[in-house]
């Protein structure tokens, strides 16, 4: 009889610091796998601690507590399959990102992560010591090699495991979503199986942690790169994969191939998941937001409704004398279609009272943005009061375009606890709204059909802080602005690079100035879902005080030759 090995891929959702809860999830997965005849259960990277634990792991008390839970799990899961689970390991004064193999009541093997990512949102080099390259371990008839996450993105670890006798690779991950990330994972892991000739199981985390969403999407590849199993994205579930030894080596029997949505659906699911998880893991069940009649607040209201249900969402319309009747009508229609509560609180009275109080100080000075921003700050004050009174998390509604150029009022419309659309440029806000109007999925708790009225999508964007105001009075049209921002921020292009793409140089310079001068606002902004590899938080860390500007053109080859 050929040798066989059954792996249970436990695509699961831990919570940072919830050690008892994470351990219980692991135990339940182990019990289910035991009933299904698995030889091993594989959980994701740093599962016992939750990921990323950040500076929590620098506290020895926390790391030791993680280890106590690992040892307790070994005892409780002594009968049945081996259990692979990630966690921090403090040994001889060094801290490691480790993966523990628990079997027959003890820790059978410890694999230490060798390549520590130190880019984008990852700063593991701050916390962990690189471990030595570990060899394979044996479970039943199979020898398992376990490169931990980043280790599988480099050739050396997997090749070393193949050379030291591994039959198959099991890769535990804490890999967060960014656009097209699943395709990149597939491509890199295909390279590993082609190089080694070994089948590979990629085990990823699910769920949200602050601004990150781990999208699951675990999969299994056979030698040559053929896809044997594709698990769904964003779902917490367990799949069983049977490997068998053939004349050509070990192979995985084909399983289900879950479909994955397009880019807009994935972005929407990430924003929804991030919000739902942020609320649940922090003990909140209700939200509120200011509903202006504009497209940003309409999308946030829709996301909140789809995430936690309309009965948990309060919308507040806060009109001033500059709020058009059209905007009020649109806001009421959004709340009606979604089925959310709508409160209306006019701010003319408070605004005039504040202006009267400031009159002795502002006397004989022309009106400018100071007076305009009083409206925004009054709205923030009133929304925060409601949040405090009813225990509802205030959602902010600013998009990435506005955050990038500072088109937001600190302590005003920036006030709040979470921003689901923080990493979504304005043009994408419109695209996502149109997608949601035409699509409904079982994981959405809001109504089917068009939830963002056509007028909201067609009228010119405006903050309505003065008469007849439009965003384009102060900014380039959003199609132009977003094109410039994507190159300056997401692609780190120079002013020359952007100009060569057909944009006016003076406009590009003006946008660059707005981006750099608005850094202080972003330091005080609410967290929000990360969609790209250059979100305005850990992906892009710039100083507040920064006098450098991209002033000079890059010299041409001919010019360099004459210098």
C-alpha positions as CSV (number, residue, x, y, z in Angstrom):
1,X,0.0,0.0,0.0
2,X,1.4,3.5,-0.9
3,X,2.0,5.8,2.0
4,X,-0.7,8.4,2.7
5,X,-0.9,11.6,4.8
6,X,-4.1,13.6,5.6
7,X,-3.6,17.3,6.4
8,X,-6.3,19.5,7.9
9,X,-5.8,23.1,6.9
10,X,-7.3,25.2,9.7
11,X,-7.9,28.6,8.0
12,X,-8.8,30.4,11.3
13,X,-9.2,33.8,12.8
14,X,-7.3,34.6,16.1
15,X,-7.5,37.7,18.2
16,X,-4.3,39.4,19.3
17,X,-3.8,38.8,23.0
18,X,-6.9,36.5,23.4
19,X,-4.7,33.5,24.3
20,X,-7.4,31.4,26.0
21,X,-9.8,32.0,23.1
22,X,-7.2,31.3,20.5
23,X,-6.2,28.1,22.3
24,X,-9.8,27.0,22.4
25,X,-10.2,27.5,18.7
26,X,-7.1,25.4,18.1
27,X,-8.5,22.7,20.4
28,X,-11.8,22.6,18.6
29,X,-10.1,22.4,15.2
30,X,-8.0,19.5,16.6
31,X,-11.1,17.7,17.8
32,X,-12.8,18.0,14.4
33,X,-9.6,16.8,12.6
34,X,-9.3,13.8,14.9
35,X,-12.9,12.8,14.0
36,X,-12.0,13.1,10.3
37,X,-8.9,10.9,10.6
38,X,-6.3,13.7,10.0
39,X,-2.6,13.0,10.6
40,X,-1.9,16.7,11.2
41,X,-3.8,20.0,11.8
42,X,-2.0,23.1,10.5
43,X,-2.9,26.5,12.0
44,X,-1.5,29.8,10.8
45,X,1.6,31.7,11.9
46,X,1.7,33.2,15.4
47,X,-1.8,31.9,16.0
48,X,-1.7,31.6,19.8
49,X,-0.7,35.3,20.2
50,X,-2.7,36.6,17.3
51,X,-1.0,38.5,14.5
52,X,0.7,40.9,14.4
53,X,1.3,41.2,18.1
54,X,3.6,44.1,17.6
55,X,5.4,45.2,20.8
56,X,3.3,42.9,23.0
57,X,5.9,40.3,22.3
58,X,8.6,42.5,23.9
59,X,6.9,41.9,27.2
60,X,8.4,38.7,28.6
61,X,5.2,38.1,30.7
62,X,3.2,38.0,27.4
63,X,5.6,35.7,25.6
64,X,5.8,33.3,28.6
65,X,2.0,33.3,28.8
66,X,1.8,32.3,25.1
67,X,4.2,29.4,25.9
68,X,2.1,28.2,28.8
69,X,-0.9,28.0,26.5
70,X,1.1,26.1,23.9
71,X,2.2,23.5,26.5
72,X,-1.3,23.2,27.8
73,X,-2.6,22.6,24.3
74,X,0.0,19.8,23.9
75,X,-1.5,18.1,26.9
76,X,-5.1,18.6,25.9
77,X,-4.5,17.5,22.3
78,X,-2.3,14.4,23.2
79,X,-4.7,12.0,21.5
80,X,-5.1,12.2,17.7
81,X,-3.3,14.2,15.0
82,X,-0.3,16.3,15.4
83,X,-1.1,20.0,15.8
84,X,1.0,22.7,14.1
85,X,0.5,26.2,15.7
86,X,2.5,29.4,15.6
87,X,3.6,31.5,18.6
88,X,6.5,33.5,20.0
89,X,9.3,31.7,21.7
90,X,11.7,33.3,24.2
91,X,14.9,31.3,24.6
92,X,18.3,32.3,26.0
93,X,17.4,36.0,25.7
94,X,16.4,35.7,22.1
95,X,12.8,36.0,20.8
96,X,11.8,33.9,17.9
97,X,8.8,33.7,15.6
98,X,8.2,29.9,16.1
99,X,6.0,27.2,14.8
100,X,5.4,24.3,17.2
101,X,4.5,20.8,16.3
102,X,2.5,19.2,19.2
103,X,2.2,15.4,19.3
104,X,1.4,12.8,21.9
105,X,1.3,15.4,24.8
106,X,4.6,17.2,24.0
107,X,6.3,19.7,21.7
108,X,7.7,17.3,19.0
109,X,9.4,20.0,17.0
110,X,10.1,23.8,17.0
111,X,10.6,25.6,13.7
112,X,12.1,29.1,13.9
113,X,11.5,31.7,11.2
114,X,14.6,32.6,9.4
115,X,13.7,35.5,7.1
116,X,12.1,38.3,9.0
117,X,10.0,40.7,6.9
118,X,10.9,44.3,7.4
119,X,8.9,46.2,4.8
120,X,5.4,47.6,4.3
121,X,3.3,46.8,7.4
122,X,5.9,44.3,8.6
123,X,8.6,45.1,11.1
124,X,9.5,41.6,12.5
125,X,13.1,42.5,12.6
126,X,12.2,44.9,15.4
127,X,10.9,42.1,17.5
128,X,12.4,38.8,16.6
129,X,15.8,37.1,16.1
130,X,16.3,35.2,12.9
131,X,16.3,31.5,13.6
132,X,18.5,28.8,12.0
133,X,17.2,26.9,9.0
134,X,15.2,24.0,10.5
135,X,15.0,20.6,9.0
136,X,11.9,18.5,8.3
137,X,10.0,16.6,10.9
138,X,8.2,13.2,10.5
139,X,4.5,12.7,11.0
140,X,3.3,9.1,10.2
141,X,4.8,8.2,6.9
142,X,5.5,11.8,5.7
143,X,8.4,14.1,6.3
144,X,7.1,17.7,6.6
145,X,9.1,20.8,5.8
146,X,7.7,24.0,7.3
147,X,8.9,27.3,6.0
148,X,7.1,30.0,7.9
149,X,5.5,32.7,5.7
150,X,8.3,34.9,4.5
151,X,10.7,31.9,4.5
152,X,8.7,30.5,1.5
153,X,9.2,33.7,-0.4
154,X,12.9,32.9,-0.6
155,X,14.5,30.1,-2.5
156,X,17.0,28.9,0.2
157,X,14.7,27.6,2.9
158,X,12.5,25.4,0.6
159,X,15.5,24.1,-1.3
160,X,17.3,23.2,2.0
161,X,14.2,21.3,3.2
162,X,14.0,19.4,-0.1
163,X,17.7,18.5,0.1
164,X,17.3,17.3,3.7
165,X,14.5,14.9,2.8
166,X,11.1,16.7,3.1
167,X,8.3,15.0,1.2
168,X,5.9,18.0,1.2
169,X,5.9,21.6,2.4
170,X,3.4,23.1,4.8
171,X,3.6,26.9,4.9
172,X,1.9,28.7,7.9
173,X,1.1,32.4,7.1
174,X,-0.2,35.6,8.5
175,X,-0.5,37.3,5.1
176,X,-2.8,40.4,5.0
177,X,-4.8,41.4,2.0
178,X,-3.7,43.9,-0.6
179,X,-4.9,44.1,-4.2
180,X,-3.9,41.1,-6.3
181,X,-2.1,39.5,-3.3
182,X,-3.6,36.1,-3.9
183,X,-2.3,36.0,-7.4
184,X,1.2,37.0,-6.1
185,X,1.1,34.3,-3.5
186,X,0.2,31.7,-6.1
187,X,3.0,32.9,-8.4
188,X,5.7,32.7,-5.7
189,X,4.5,29.3,-4.3
190,X,4.4,27.9,-7.8
191,X,8.1,28.8,-8.1
192,X,8.9,26.9,-4.9
193,X,7.2,23.7,-6.0
194,X,8.8,23.9,-9.4
195,X,12.2,24.4,-7.8
196,X,11.8,21.6,-5.2
197,X,9.5,19.2,-7.0
198,X,7.5,19.0,-3.7
199,X,3.7,19.6,-3.1
200,X,3.0,22.6,-1.0
201,X,0.1,23.6,1.3
202,X,-0.3,27.3,2.0
203,X,-2.2,27.9,5.2
204,X,-3.3,31.5,5.7
205,X,-5.1,33.4,8.5
206,X,-8.5,35.0,8.3
207,X,-10.1,37.9,10.1
208,X,-9.3,41.5,10.9
209,X,-6.7,43.2,13.2
210,X,-6.9,47.0,13.4
211,X,-6.2,48.1,9.8
212,X,-5.3,44.7,8.4
213,X,-7.6,42.0,7.0
214,X,-6.2,38.5,6.6
215,X,-8.1,37.1,3.6
216,X,-7.5,33.3,4.0
217,X,-7.5,31.9,0.5
218,X,-5.4,28.9,1.6
219,X,-4.4,26.6,-1.2
220,X,-2.5,23.4,-2.2
221,X,-0.2,23.0,-5.2
222,X,1.2,19.9,-6.7
223,X,4.6,19.6,-8.3
224,X,4.7,21.5,-11.5
225,X,2.4,24.1,-10.1
226,X,-1.1,22.7,-10.7
227,X,-3.7,23.9,-8.2
228,X,-5.1,20.9,-6.1
229,X,-7.1,22.9,-3.6
230,X,-8.3,26.5,-3.3
231,X,-10.1,27.5,-0.1
232,X,-12.5,30.5,-0.1
233,X,-11.2,34.0,0.9
234,X,-12.4,35.6,4.1
235,X,-14.1,32.5,5.4
236,X,-13.0,30.7,8.6
237,X,-13.1,27.0,7.8
238,X,-11.1,23.8,7.7
239,X,-10.3,21.7,4.6
240,X,-8.8,18.2,4.4
241,X,-6.2,17.3,1.9
242,X,-5.0,13.7,1.2
243,X,-1.4,13.3,0.1
244,X,-0.2,10.0,-1.3
245,X,3.2,8.7,-2.3
246,X,3.5,7.8,-6.0
247,X,6.4,6.7,-8.1
248,X,7.1,10.3,-8.9
249,X,7.0,11.4,-5.3
250,X,4.2,12.8,-3.0
251,X,1.1,14.3,-4.6
252,X,-2.1,15.9,-3.3
253,X,-5.5,14.5,-4.3
254,X,-7.5,17.2,-6.1
255,X,-10.1,19.0,-4.0
256,X,-12.5,21.9,-4.2
257,X,-11.5,25.1,-6.1
258,X,-13.3,28.0,-4.6
259,X,-13.9,31.0,-6.8
260,X,-12.6,34.4,-5.8
261,X,-14.3,37.7,-6.6
262,X,-13.0,40.5,-8.7
263,X,-11.0,43.4,-7.4
264,X,-14.0,45.5,-6.5
265,X,-15.7,42.7,-4.6
266,X,-12.5,41.9,-2.7
267,X,-12.0,45.5,-1.8
268,X,-15.6,45.7,-0.6
269,X,-15.3,42.5,1.4
270,X,-12.1,43.8,3.1
271,X,-13.7,47.1,4.1
272,X,-16.7,45.3,5.5
273,X,-14.7,42.6,7.3
274,X,-12.3,45.2,8.8
275,X,-15.2,47.2,10.2
276,X,-17.1,44.1,11.5
277,X,-13.9,42.6,13.1
278,X,-12.8,45.9,14.6
279,X,-16.1,46.4,16.3
280,X,-16.5,42.8,17.5
281,X,-13.0,42.4,18.8
282,X,-13.2,45.7,20.7
283,X,-16.6,44.8,22.2
284,X,-18.8,47.2,20.2
285,X,-22.0,46.4,18.3
286,X,-23.3,49.8,17.1
287,X,-22.1,52.6,15.0
288,X,-23.1,56.1,13.9
289,X,-21.9,58.5,11.1
290,X,-22.7,61.9,9.7
291,X,-24.7,61.4,6.5
292,X,-24.2,64.4,4.3
293,X,-25.9,63.3,1.0
294,X,-22.5,62.8,-0.6
295,X,-21.0,59.6,-2.0
296,X,-18.4,59.0,0.8
297,X,-20.9,58.9,3.7
298,X,-23.3,56.9,1.5
299,X,-20.7,54.2,1.0
300,X,-19.7,54.1,4.7
301,X,-23.4,53.8,5.7
302,X,-23.8,51.0,3.2
303,X,-20.7,49.2,4.4
304,X,-21.8,49.5,8.0
305,X,-25.3,48.2,7.2
306,X,-23.8,45.2,5.3
307,X,-21.4,44.5,8.1
308,X,-23.6,44.7,11.2
309,X,-27.2,45.2,10.0
310,X,-29.3,48.3,9.6
311,X,-30.7,48.2,13.1
312,X,-27.2,48.8,14.5
313,X,-26.5,51.8,12.3
314,X,-27.4,55.4,13.2
315,X,-27.1,58.1,10.5
316,X,-27.2,61.8,11.5
317,X,-27.9,64.6,9.1
318,X,-26.4,67.9,10.4
319,X,-27.5,70.6,7.9
320,X,-26.4,74.2,7.9
321,X,-27.6,77.1,5.8
322,X,-25.2,76.0,3.1
323,X,-26.6,72.5,2.9
324,X,-28.6,72.2,-0.3
325,X,-32.1,70.8,-0.3
326,X,-30.8,68.3,-2.8
327,X,-28.2,67.0,-0.3
328,X,-30.8,66.7,2.5
329,X,-33.1,64.7,0.1
330,X,-30.3,62.4,-0.9
331,X,-29.2,61.7,2.7
332,X,-32.8,60.9,3.7
333,X,-33.1,58.5,0.7
334,X,-29.8,56.7,1.6
335,X,-31.1,56.1,5.1
336,X,-34.5,55.0,3.9
337,X,-33.2,52.5,1.3
338,X,-30.7,51.0,3.8
339,X,-33.3,50.9,6.6
340,X,-31.1,52.8,9.1
341,X,-32.2,55.3,11.7
342,X,-31.8,58.9,10.7
343,X,-31.6,61.8,13.2
344,X,-31.6,65.4,12.0
345,X,-29.8,68.1,14.0
346,X,-29.5,71.5,12.3
347,X,-26.3,73.3,13.2
348,X,-27.3,76.9,12.3
349,X,-28.0,77.9,15.9
350,X,-24.7,76.5,17.3
351,X,-22.8,78.0,14.4
352,X,-24.1,81.5,14.9
353,X,-23.4,81.2,18.7
354,X,-19.8,80.2,18.0
355,X,-19.4,83.0,15.5
356,X,-20.8,85.5,18.1
357,X,-18.4,84.2,20.7
358,X,-15.5,84.6,18.3
359,X,-16.6,88.0,17.0
360,X,-14.4,90.1,19.4
361,X,-11.3,88.1,18.4
362,X,-12.2,87.9,14.6
363,X,-13.3,91.6,14.4
364,X,-12.4,93.3,11.1
365,X,-10.9,90.2,9.6
366,X,-12.2,88.7,6.3
367,X,-14.0,85.3,6.5
368,X,-12.0,82.3,5.3
369,X,-11.6,78.6,6.1
370,X,-11.7,79.3,9.8
371,X,-15.4,80.2,9.6
372,X,-16.0,77.3,7.2
373,X,-14.4,74.7,9.5
374,X,-16.5,75.7,12.4
375,X,-19.3,73.8,10.7
376,X,-17.2,70.7,10.4
377,X,-16.0,70.9,14.0
378,X,-19.5,71.4,15.3
379,X,-20.6,68.3,13.5
380,X,-17.7,66.4,15.0
381,X,-18.6,67.7,18.5
382,X,-22.3,66.7,18.1
383,X,-21.5,63.3,16.7
384,X,-19.0,62.5,19.4
385,X,-21.6,63.6,22.0
386,X,-24.0,61.0,20.6
387,X,-21.3,58.4,20.5
388,X,-20.5,59.0,24.1
389,X,-24.1,59.0,25.2
390,X,-25.1,55.8,23.4
391,X,-21.9,53.8,23.2
392,X,-21.9,53.9,19.4
393,X,-18.6,54.0,17.5
394,X,-18.3,57.1,15.3
395,X,-17.2,56.2,11.8
396,X,-15.4,58.8,9.8
397,X,-16.0,59.1,6.1
398,X,-13.0,60.6,4.4
399,X,-11.5,58.9,1.4
400,X,-7.8,58.5,0.5
401,X,-7.8,61.4,-2.0
402,X,-8.9,63.8,0.7
403,X,-6.6,62.4,3.4
404,X,-3.6,62.6,1.0
405,X,-4.0,66.3,0.3
406,X,-5.4,67.4,3.7
407,X,-8.9,68.1,2.3
408,X,-10.4,67.3,5.8
409,X,-10.9,69.1,9.0
410,X,-9.0,68.0,12.0
411,X,-11.3,67.6,15.0
412,X,-14.1,68.0,12.6
413,X,-15.0,65.4,9.9
414,X,-11.8,63.5,10.9
415,X,-13.3,62.9,14.4
416,X,-14.2,59.3,15.0
417,X,-13.0,55.8,15.9
418,X,-12.7,54.0,12.5
419,X,-12.7,54.8,8.8
420,X,-13.7,51.9,6.5
421,X,-12.8,53.8,3.3
422,X,-9.5,55.3,4.4
423,X,-7.5,53.6,1.7
424,X,-10.0,54.1,-1.1
425,X,-9.4,56.9,-3.6
426,X,-12.4,59.1,-4.6
427,X,-12.7,57.7,-8.1
428,X,-12.8,54.2,-6.6
429,X,-15.4,55.3,-4.1
430,X,-17.7,55.9,-7.1
431,X,-16.7,52.6,-8.7
432,X,-17.4,50.6,-5.5
433,X,-20.8,52.2,-5.1
434,X,-21.8,51.3,-8.6
435,X,-20.5,47.7,-8.0
436,X,-22.6,47.4,-4.8
437,X,-25.7,48.8,-6.5
438,X,-25.5,45.9,-9.0
439,X,-24.3,43.1,-6.7
440,X,-25.4,41.5,-3.5
441,X,-23.7,38.6,-1.7
442,X,-24.9,36.3,1.2
443,X,-22.4,37.9,3.5
444,X,-24.1,41.3,3.2
445,X,-26.7,42.2,5.8
446,X,-28.1,45.2,3.9
447,X,-30.8,45.1,1.3
448,X,-30.4,44.0,-2.3
449,X,-30.5,46.4,-5.2
450,X,-29.4,50.0,-5.7
451,X,-28.6,51.4,-2.3
452,X,-26.7,54.5,-3.4
453,X,-29.1,56.8,-5.3
454,X,-28.2,57.8,-8.8
455,X,-28.2,61.5,-7.9
456,X,-25.5,60.9,-5.2
457,X,-23.3,59.3,-7.9
458,X,-23.9,62.0,-10.5
459,X,-23.8,65.4,-8.7
460,X,-20.4,67.2,-8.3
461,X,-18.7,66.5,-5.0
462,X,-18.9,69.3,-2.5
463,X,-18.2,69.9,1.2
464,X,-21.0,72.6,1.3
465,X,-19.1,74.8,3.8
466,X,-19.9,77.9,1.8
467,X,-22.4,78.9,-0.9
468,X,-22.1,77.1,-4.2
469,X,-18.9,75.3,-3.2
470,X,-17.5,72.4,-5.2
471,X,-14.5,70.3,-4.4
472,X,-13.0,71.3,-7.8
473,X,-12.8,74.9,-6.6
474,X,-9.9,73.9,-4.5
475,X,-8.6,70.6,-6.1
476,X,-8.1,69.2,-9.5
477,X,-10.9,67.0,-10.8
478,X,-10.7,63.7,-9.0
479,X,-9.8,61.7,-12.1
480,X,-6.8,63.9,-12.5
481,X,-6.0,64.2,-8.8
482,X,-6.2,60.4,-8.2
483,X,-3.9,59.8,-11.2
484,X,-1.3,62.1,-9.7
485,X,-1.7,60.7,-6.2
486,X,-1.4,57.0,-7.3
487,X,1.9,57.8,-8.9
488,X,3.3,60.0,-6.1
489,X,2.1,57.8,-3.2
490,X,1.4,54.3,-4.4
491,X,4.3,54.1,-6.9
492,X,6.7,56.6,-5.3
493,X,7.2,58.3,-8.7
494,X,9.1,61.6,-9.0
495,X,7.5,64.9,-10.2
496,X,9.3,64.3,-13.5
497,X,7.8,60.8,-13.9
498,X,4.3,62.2,-13.3
499,X,4.8,65.1,-15.7
500,X,6.0,62.6,-18.4
501,X,2.6,60.9,-18.1
502,X,1.0,64.0,-19.4
503,X,0.1,65.9,-16.2
504,X,0.7,69.6,-15.8
505,X,3.9,70.2,-13.8
506,X,2.6,73.0,-11.7
507,X,-0.4,71.0,-10.8
508,X,1.8,68.1,-9.8
509,X,4.0,70.3,-7.7
510,X,0.9,71.7,-6.0
511,X,-0.4,68.3,-5.2
512,X,3.0,67.2,-3.9
513,X,3.0,70.2,-1.6
514,X,-0.4,69.4,-0.3
515,X,0.6,65.8,0.4
516,X,3.7,66.7,2.4
517,X,2.1,69.6,4.3
518,X,-0.8,67.4,5.4
519,X,1.2,64.7,7.2
520,X,0.3,66.1,10.6
521,X,-3.4,65.5,10.0
522,X,-2.8,61.9,9.0
523,X,-0.9,61.2,12.2
524,X,-4.1,62.0,14.1
525,X,-6.6,60.2,11.8
526,X,-8.7,57.2,12.7
527,X,-7.5,53.7,11.7
528,X,-9.0,52.2,8.6
529,X,-9.0,49.2,6.3
530,X,-5.8,48.6,4.3
531,X,-6.5,47.8,0.6
532,X,-3.2,48.7,-1.1
533,X,0.5,48.2,-0.5
534,X,0.8,52.0,0.2
535,X,-1.9,52.8,2.7
536,X,-1.5,56.1,4.6
537,X,-0.3,54.5,7.8
538,X,2.4,51.8,8.3
539,X,3.0,51.3,4.6
540,X,4.0,55.0,4.2
541,X,5.9,56.5,7.1
542,X,6.9,60.1,6.6
543,X,8.0,62.8,9.0
544,X,5.7,65.6,9.9
545,X,8.5,68.2,9.8
546,X,9.9,67.8,6.2
547,X,11.3,70.6,4.2
548,X,12.4,68.5,1.2
549,X,10.5,68.9,-2.1
550,X,11.2,67.4,-5.5
551,X,12.3,70.7,-6.9
552,X,14.6,69.9,-9.8
553,X,14.0,67.9,-12.9
554,X,16.1,64.8,-13.4
555,X,18.8,65.6,-15.9
556,X,18.7,63.8,-19.3
557,X,21.5,61.6,-20.4
558,X,22.8,64.4,-22.6
559,X,22.6,67.0,-19.8
560,X,24.4,64.6,-17.4
561,X,27.2,64.3,-20.0
562,X,27.7,68.1,-20.0
563,X,27.8,68.6,-16.3
